[in-house]
Amino acid sequence: MPRNMQGQPDALRIWAIEVALSSEEGKKLYDPILDGLRSAVRYDRTYFDKIVASLLPLLEKLTTGKTAELLSPDYQDIDDTRPIFDWEQIIRKKAVVYVGLDALSDSEVASAVGNSMFADLVSVAGHIYKHGINAGLPGGKEGKSLINLHCDEFNELMGDEFIPLINKGGGAGMQVTAYTQTSSDIEARIGNAAKTAQVQGNFNNLIMLRVRENRTAELLTTQLPQVEIYTKTLVSGHQDTADVNADQDFTSSTQDRVGTVKVPLLEPADIVTLPKGQAFALLEGGQLWKIRMPLPAGDADDVLMPESIEKIAEEMRRSYHSGESWWRDGPALNVPVTGGANG
């Protein structure tokens, strides 16, 4: 028996189970969850507590309260009317999912939940790339649907699982739009300049509003070519006449010289000083656009602005229809039901 198990309750029984599962016959009963629990047996108790000490508080947050009800719902609870869905169902129905992670209140939980959702989405993208979204379904059509993923404050969600999503997700129809303030936010999250450049290099289009960091502005300006502009130089001079018998005492001349010089198409200062609601966009392989967006009035009389996210969800619920609610609005509801000869 290993020294680290001596003195523990049921140590002999636990070690016997470990030996049995490590045998050739036991390996045939492989289970990933059981294998993870067995790893706790192999470590010394004190050493194991040290390596999981920083992880336990996060696991407690993810497995208690409302977070646990969302991540691990009780499938047998018939009183819980909330729908249970996965990414494949959402993609097949072309549905819209809004995930509010509330990173301002608890960044650890937001990061853990966001990273796990990204990791799951990467797995689904791999399945779609190989087999399609309707693989195995009777009458399913082959092909890929466009999947638009909008990630606000995505530096809070950054991790190694996000890189293959933007690097290879296009083959499964993934279109990722990420929003962040500065490029330094990404590097601070990842902690690696090379991976930061890898993430930035996998986005095809770049839309940049006013930023406060020259390094971020240079992401756009360094991709632009230099252009030739005309310069005009005014040259004037005069010269005294040496001949005392001449009718003139001096001569003067004025010239306008026109030339060309190469300058950057945009400077970082042009982006740093952008007015609110204006942006530069680098689209379609390098075409530069200047954008000016209409801004909401911001007062209570603006009828085009929704009151809250809940109001948006309510409007979508009234106008958005999927296969789950086919019986609510179908024409069959308006057909009168009549009995036959027997009633």
Buried (B, 14 or more C-beta within 10 A) or exposed (E): EEEBBEEEEEBEEBBEBBEEBEEEEEEEEEEEEEEEEBEEBEBEEEEBEEEEEEEEEBEEBBEEEEBBEEEEEEEEEEEEEEEEEEBBEBBBEEEEEEEEBEBEEBEEBBBBBBBBBBBEBBEBBBBBBEEBBBEEEEEEEEEBBEBEBEBEBBBBBBBEBBBBBBEBBBEBBBEBEBEBEBBBBBBEBBEEEEBBEBBBEBBEEBBBBBBEBEEBBBBBBEEBEEEEEEEEEEEEEEEEEEEEEEEEEEEEEEEEEEEEEEEEEBBBEBBBEBEEEEBBBBEEEEEBEEBEEEEEEEEEEEEEEEEEEEEEBEEEEEEEEEEEEEEEEEEEEEEEEEEEEEE
